[in-house]
Amino acid sequence: MTAVGVRSEEAERAAALAFDLRALPDDFYADPFPAYHRLRRWDPVHRCPDGTYFLTRYDDVVAVYADHATWSSDKRVEFAPKFGASPLYEHHTTSVVFRDPPDHTRIRRLFAPAFTPKALAALEPRVVRFVDGLLDRAAARGGMDVVDDFAAALPVQLIGDMLGVPQAERAPLRAWSLAILGALEPEPGPERLEAGSRAVEEFKDCLRRLIADRRRRPSTDPGEILSALLAAEDAGDRLTELELLHQCIFLLNAGHETTTNLIANAVVSLLEHPVELARLRAEPGLLESAVEEFLRFQSPNQLGNRRAVADAAFGSVAMPAGTLVTLGIGAANRDPARFHEPDRLDLGRTPNRHLAFITGIHACAGMWLARMEGRVAIGRLVARFPNLRAAGRPVRARRARFRVLSSFPVAL
């Protein structure tokens, strides 16, 4: 190796060892994957300056998700110093995603009927109609912003239907979701914390009105989950009032963030890889595997977290009970030990056992809904507009936990 090559490798290693999740450089938000590659090569079980660990290998991330007896999803200990006695703390420690069994099992079971194959089959025509309406409006204008006019509009409409939110009251839903989830960033700052807590309280007020109305007048819409949750309460599978409120907030957050990011990142990926876009147009049967590849390539959720409740170890690195780890979902999904040429977009990739929806008992309950929305939205956009092209640069939010686009104008 040349002297230049040696110095380059030394710089790469030094950058990996100095990585700090709470002090990220600006270029990380645009493209975190070089940092993930450095960590995976030089320091895959990386100790951050705050004493937490960051895992970037696929097998290590899977091992944590598979061992819920050792690695807890309960966030009460972790979030107390971060959120204090705030509405954000109340939400993120009551939501099903951050609960351990038996509460996690009990609450998740109540959501299950909304995500059965039969329920999703009944929802799909509604998704098709709404997507076609969005594309009609975009066609009339000759273009659209992929995020505001398409990728975010679909899940907000669908989750609004599932919660029974009147059309006239849906305007704040996306902003509430972004504010609440933005507070989960490694270093959110006081403004994000204040905005997140305010969003929780405003959404709870909205939900209390909806719940009171549904108790008086249950909905006959089979796609509405709020009435089903209230009926389950009446049948004895009771949620506390706070549990009911926060599971509804979680439904919006999870359903909005994952699907919006999936669709928006897919459009960017296709336009940045015109050969793969042409391939999808020529082979529409690739759509299902294409959605899986979009999920792997630009994972909507990039980071997860767990706390050790028993002593653990990764190789020679011992982690006593109480250790906090960040799980690099986006890094694991680009691990060359698991995926051939991981930085290449391959819409026919198989096998493709990505971790976009994680794995284990906390695997995303709405994963098949997100896949269906992504398949319909991406498939119909690509088929309808053969001259789809970028009309400006994609703008990324300063978000590390989620792979978020703020805007991306396209011409049709």
BELPETA-V380078 format. One record per residue. PHI is phi as a letter, one per 40 degrees, with the letter a starting at -180 (none if undefined). PSI is psi as a letter, one per 40 degrees, with the letter a starting at -180 (NA if undefined). OMEGA is omega in degrees with one decimal (* if undefined). Layout:
BEGIN
phi:PHI psi:PSI omega:OMEGA
phi:PHI psi:PSI omega:OMEGA
END
This chain:
BEGIN
phi:none psi:h omega:179.7
phi:c psi:i omega:178.3
phi:c psi:d omega:178.0
phi:c psi:d omega:178.7
phi:c psi:d omega:178.6
phi:c psi:d omega:180.0
phi:c psi:d omega:178.9
phi:c psi:d omega:179.1
phi:c psi:d omega:177.7
phi:c psi:d omega:178.3
phi:c psi:d omega:178.0
phi:c psi:d omega:-179.8
phi:c psi:d omega:179.1
phi:c psi:d omega:178.9
phi:c psi:d omega:178.6
phi:c psi:d omega:-177.5
phi:c psi:d omega:-178.4
phi:c psi:e omega:-174.5
phi:d psi:h omega:-180.0
phi:b psi:h omega:-176.5
phi:c psi:d omega:-178.6
phi:c psi:e omega:176.9
phi:a psi:g omega:-174.0
phi:c psi:i omega:175.8
phi:c psi:i omega:-177.1
phi:d psi:d omega:-174.9
phi:c psi:e omega:178.0
phi:c psi:d omega:-176.3
phi:c psi:d omega:177.7
phi:c psi:d omega:-174.9
phi:a psi:g omega:-178.3
phi:c psi:e omega:-167.9
phi:c psi:d omega:173.1
phi:d psi:d omega:177.7
phi:c psi:d omega:177.5
phi:c psi:d omega:-179.3
phi:c psi:d omega:178.0
phi:c psi:d omega:-180.0
phi:c psi:d omega:-177.0
phi:c psi:d omega:-179.2
phi:c psi:d omega:-169.0
phi:b psi:d omega:-174.9
phi:a psi:g omega:-171.6
phi:c psi:d omega:171.9
phi:b psi:g omega:-167.2
phi:c psi:h omega:176.2
phi:c psi:h omega:179.5
phi:c psi:i omega:-179.0
phi:d psi:d omega:-179.6
phi:c psi:e omega:177.5
phi:g psi:e omega:174.5
phi:c psi:i omega:-179.8
phi:b psi:i omega:178.5
phi:b psi:h omega:-176.8
phi:b psi:h omega:-175.4
phi:b psi:e omega:179.2
phi:c psi:i omega:-179.5
phi:d psi:d omega:-174.9
phi:c psi:d omega:178.5
phi:c psi:d omega:179.7
phi:c psi:d omega:178.5
phi:c psi:d omega:-178.5
phi:c psi:d omega:178.5
phi:c psi:d omega:-178.5
phi:c psi:d omega:-177.3
phi:c psi:e omega:-173.5
phi:b psi:g omega:-177.0
phi:c psi:e omega:175.8
phi:c psi:d omega:179.4
phi:c psi:d omega:-173.2
phi:b psi:h omega:-174.2
phi:c psi:i omega:173.6
phi:c psi:e omega:-179.8
phi:c psi:h omega:-172.2
phi:b psi:e omega:-175.6
phi:c psi:d omega:-179.7
phi:c psi:d omega:-176.3
phi:c psi:d omega:-171.8
phi:c psi:e omega:-178.9
phi:d psi:d omega:178.2
phi:c psi:d omega:-177.2
phi:c psi:d omega:-173.2
phi:b psi:d omega:-174.5
phi:g psi:a omega:-179.7
phi:c psi:g omega:-173.3
phi:b psi:i omega:172.6
phi:d psi:d omega:176.8
phi:c psi:d omega:178.1
phi:c psi:d omega:178.9
phi:d psi:d omega:-178.1
phi:c psi:d omega:-171.5
phi:c psi:e omega:172.8
phi:b psi:e omega:177.0
phi:b psi:d omega:-179.7
phi:d psi:i omega:-175.8
phi:d psi:d omega:-175.5
phi:c psi:d omega:-179.2
phi:b psi:f omega:176.2
phi:b psi:i omega:175.8
phi:b psi:i omega:172.2
phi:d psi:i omega:5.6
phi:c psi:e omega:-178.0
phi:c psi:d omega:179.2
phi:d psi:d omega:-178.4
phi:c psi:d omega:-177.9
phi:c psi:d omega:-176.0
phi:c psi:d omega:-178.3
phi:c psi:d omega:-179.5
phi:c psi:d omega:-178.7
phi:c psi:d omega:179.2
phi:c psi:d omega:-169.9
phi:d psi:d omega:-177.2
phi:c psi:d omega:-178.7
phi:c psi:e omega:-173.1
phi:b psi:f omega:175.3
phi:c psi:i omega:176.5
phi:d psi:d omega:179.4
phi:c psi:d omega:-179.8
phi:c psi:d omega:-179.6
phi:c psi:d omega:177.3
phi:c psi:d omega:178.6
phi:c psi:d omega:-179.2
phi:c psi:d omega:-170.6
phi:d psi:d omega:177.8
phi:d psi:d omega:177.4
phi:c psi:d omega:178.2
phi:c psi:d omega:179.4
phi:d psi:d omega:-179.3
phi:c psi:d omega:-177.2
phi:c psi:d omega:177.3
phi:d psi:d omega:-180.0
phi:c psi:d omega:176.9
phi:c psi:d omega:177.2
phi:c psi:d omega:-179.2
phi:c psi:d omega:174.2
phi:d psi:d omega:-178.9
phi:c psi:d omega:178.2
phi:c psi:d omega:179.5
phi:c psi:d omega:-179.7
phi:c psi:d omega:179.3
phi:c psi:e omega:-177.5
phi:g psi:e omega:180.0
phi:i psi:i omega:179.8
phi:a psi:i omega:165.3
phi:c psi:h omega:-173.5
phi:d psi:d omega:-176.2
phi:c psi:c omega:-173.1
phi:c psi:d omega:-171.3
phi:c psi:e omega:-173.1
phi:a psi:c omega:-171.2
phi:c psi:d omega:179.1
phi:c psi:d omega:-176.0
phi:c psi:d omega:-177.8
phi:c psi:d omega:-177.2
phi:c psi:d omega:178.1
phi:c psi:d omega:177.0
phi:c psi:d omega:-176.4
phi:c psi:d omega:178.8
phi:c psi:d omega:174.3
phi:d psi:d omega:175.9
phi:c psi:d omega:-176.1
phi:c psi:d omega:177.9
phi:c psi:e omega:179.9
phi:g psi:f omega:179.4
phi:c psi:h omega:178.0
phi:d psi:i omega:-177.8
phi:d psi:d omega:-175.9
phi:c psi:e omega:-177.1
phi:b psi:e omega:-174.4
phi:c psi:e omega:-175.2
phi:d psi:d omega:-176.8
phi:c psi:e omega:-168.6
phi:d psi:d omega:-176.7
phi:c psi:d omega:179.7
phi:c psi:d omega:176.1
phi:c psi:d omega:-179.0
phi:c psi:d omega:-179.7
phi:c psi:d omega:-178.7
phi:c psi:d omega:-177.8
phi:c psi:d omega:-179.1
phi:c psi:d omega:176.9
phi:c psi:d omega:178.6
phi:c psi:e omega:177.9
phi:c psi:e omega:177.8
phi:d psi:i omega:-178.7
phi:d psi:d omega:179.1
phi:b psi:g omega:-169.4
phi:c psi:d omega:-177.0
phi:g psi:i omega:-173.5
phi:c psi:d omega:-177.9
phi:c psi:d omega:177.8
phi:c psi:d omega:179.4
phi:c psi:d omega:179.3
phi:c psi:d omega:-179.5
phi:c psi:d omega:179.7
phi:c psi:d omega:179.4
phi:c psi:d omega:177.8
phi:c psi:d omega:179.1
phi:c psi:d omega:178.0
phi:d psi:d omega:-177.4
phi:c psi:d omega:-179.9
phi:c psi:d omega:179.2
phi:c psi:d omega:177.7
phi:c psi:d omega:178.0
phi:c psi:d omega:178.2
phi:c psi:d omega:-177.5
phi:c psi:d omega:178.4
phi:c psi:d omega:177.8
phi:c psi:d omega:179.8
phi:c psi:d omega:-178.3
phi:c psi:d omega:178.4
phi:c psi:d omega:179.0
phi:c psi:d omega:-178.1
phi:c psi:d omega:176.0
phi:c psi:d omega:178.5
phi:c psi:d omega:-173.8
phi:b psi:g omega:178.7
phi:d psi:i omega:-178.9
phi:c psi:i omega:174.1
phi:c psi:e omega:179.5
phi:c psi:h omega:-178.3
phi:c psi:e omega:179.8
phi:c psi:e omega:-177.4
phi:c psi:h omega:-175.5
phi:c psi:d omega:-177.0
phi:c psi:d omega:178.7
phi:c psi:d omega:178.7
phi:c psi:d omega:178.3
phi:c psi:d omega:177.5
phi:c psi:d omega:177.2
phi:c psi:d omega:177.6
phi:c psi:d omega:175.1
phi:d psi:d omega:-178.1
phi:c psi:d omega:-179.1
phi:c psi:e omega:176.3
phi:h psi:e omega:176.9
phi:c psi:g omega:-165.4
phi:c psi:h omega:166.9
phi:c psi:i omega:169.8
phi:c psi:i omega:179.6
phi:d psi:d omega:-179.3
phi:c psi:d omega:177.6
phi:d psi:d omega:-179.9
phi:c psi:d omega:-179.9
phi:c psi:d omega:-173.2
phi:c psi:d omega:174.1
phi:c psi:d omega:176.3
phi:c psi:d omega:176.1
phi:c psi:d omega:178.6
phi:c psi:d omega:-179.8
phi:c psi:d omega:176.6
phi:c psi:d omega:-174.5
phi:c psi:d omega:-177.1
phi:c psi:d omega:-178.0
phi:c psi:d omega:-179.0
phi:c psi:d omega:-171.2
phi:c psi:d omega:-176.2
phi:c psi:d omega:-175.0
phi:c psi:d omega:177.2
phi:d psi:d omega:-178.0
phi:c psi:d omega:177.5
phi:d psi:d omega:-175.1
phi:c psi:d omega:-177.1
phi:c psi:d omega:179.7
phi:c psi:d omega:177.4
phi:c psi:d omega:-179.9
phi:c psi:d omega:177.6
phi:c psi:d omega:-177.9
phi:c psi:d omega:-179.9
phi:c psi:d omega:-178.5
phi:c psi:d omega:175.6
phi:c psi:e omega:179.7
phi:b psi:g omega:-173.4
phi:c psi:d omega:177.4
phi:c psi:d omega:178.9
phi:c psi:d omega:175.4
phi:c psi:d omega:178.2
phi:c psi:d omega:178.3
phi:c psi:d omega:179.9
phi:c psi:d omega:178.3
phi:c psi:d omega:-178.6
phi:c psi:d omega:-177.1
phi:b psi:g omega:-177.7
phi:c psi:e omega:175.7
phi:c psi:e omega:177.2
phi:c psi:e omega:-170.3
phi:d psi:d omega:-177.4
phi:c psi:d omega:178.5
phi:c psi:d omega:177.0
phi:c psi:d omega:178.6
phi:c psi:d omega:178.0
phi:c psi:d omega:179.7
phi:c psi:d omega:175.3
phi:c psi:d omega:179.1
phi:c psi:d omega:179.0
phi:c psi:d omega:-169.2
phi:c psi:d omega:178.6
phi:b psi:g omega:-173.1
phi:d psi:h omega:-179.3
phi:d psi:d omega:176.9
phi:b psi:h omega:-173.3
phi:c psi:d omega:-172.9
phi:b psi:i omega:171.1
phi:b psi:i omega:-179.0
phi:a psi:i omega:174.1
phi:a psi:i omega:177.0
phi:b psi:h omega:179.1
phi:c psi:h omega:174.7
phi:b psi:e omega:172.9
phi:a psi:i omega:179.3
phi:c psi:i omega:-179.2
phi:a psi:i omega:178.0
phi:a psi:i omega:170.2
phi:b psi:h omega:-174.2
phi:g psi:b omega:-178.6
phi:c psi:e omega:-177.5
phi:c psi:h omega:178.6
phi:c psi:h omega:179.5
phi:b psi:h omega:179.7
phi:c psi:i omega:175.3
phi:d psi:h omega:-177.4
phi:h psi:e omega:179.9
phi:c psi:h omega:176.0
phi:b psi:h omega:177.3
phi:b psi:i omega:170.0
phi:b psi:h omega:-176.7
phi:b psi:h omega:-177.8
phi:c psi:g omega:-179.8
phi:c psi:d omega:178.7
phi:c psi:d omega:177.6
phi:c psi:d omega:179.7
phi:c psi:d omega:-179.4
phi:c psi:e omega:173.6
phi:b psi:f omega:-178.4
phi:c psi:h omega:-178.7
phi:c psi:e omega:175.8
phi:c psi:e omega:-178.3
phi:b psi:d omega:-174.0
phi:b psi:h omega:177.0
phi:c psi:h omega:-178.0
phi:f psi:g omega:-171.0
phi:c psi:d omega:-179.7
phi:c psi:e omega:177.8
phi:b psi:h omega:174.5
phi:c psi:h omega:-178.8
phi:b psi:h omega:-173.5
phi:c psi:e omega:176.4
phi:b psi:e omega:-174.5
phi:d psi:h omega:175.1
phi:a psi:h omega:-5.3
phi:c psi:i omega:-178.2
phi:a psi:g omega:-177.3
phi:c psi:g omega:-179.8
phi:c psi:i omega:-176.8
phi:b psi:f omega:-177.1
phi:d psi:d omega:178.6
phi:b psi:e omega:-173.8
phi:f psi:a omega:-177.2
phi:a psi:i omega:-177.0
phi:g psi:a omega:-173.5
phi:c psi:d omega:-179.1
phi:c psi:e omega:175.6
phi:d psi:h omega:-172.2
phi:d psi:h omega:-178.8
phi:c psi:d omega:-177.7
phi:c psi:e omega:-174.4
phi:c psi:d omega:-177.7
phi:c psi:d omega:173.2
phi:c psi:d omega:179.0
phi:c psi:d omega:178.6
phi:c psi:d omega:-179.4
phi:c psi:d omega:177.9
phi:c psi:d omega:179.5
phi:c psi:d omega:-179.4
phi:c psi:d omega:-178.9
phi:c psi:d omega:-174.8
phi:c psi:d omega:-176.9
phi:c psi:d omega:-178.5
phi:c psi:d omega:-176.1
phi:c psi:d omega:175.7
phi:c psi:d omega:-177.2
phi:c psi:d omega:-177.7
phi:c psi:d omega:-172.6
phi:c psi:d omega:-171.6
phi:b psi:g omega:-179.5
phi:c psi:e omega:-179.4
phi:b psi:f omega:178.0
phi:d psi:h omega:179.6
phi:a psi:i omega:178.3
phi:c psi:i omega:175.4
phi:b psi:e omega:-179.6
phi:i psi:i omega:-178.7
phi:c psi:i omega:172.5
phi:c psi:h omega:-179.8
phi:b psi:h omega:-179.2
phi:c psi:i omega:175.7
phi:c psi:i omega:175.8
phi:c psi:g omega:-178.8
phi:b psi:h omega:178.8
phi:c psi:d omega:-175.7
phi:c psi:d omega:-180.0
phi:b psi:i omega:-179.7
phi:c psi:g omega:-166.1
phi:b psi:h omega:168.1
phi:c psi:h omega:175.1
phi:c psi:d omega:179.2
phi:a psi:i omega:176.0
phi:a psi:g omega:-179.7
phi:c psi:h omega:175.9
phi:b psi:i omega:172.6
phi:b psi:i omega:-174.6
phi:b psi:NA omega:*
END
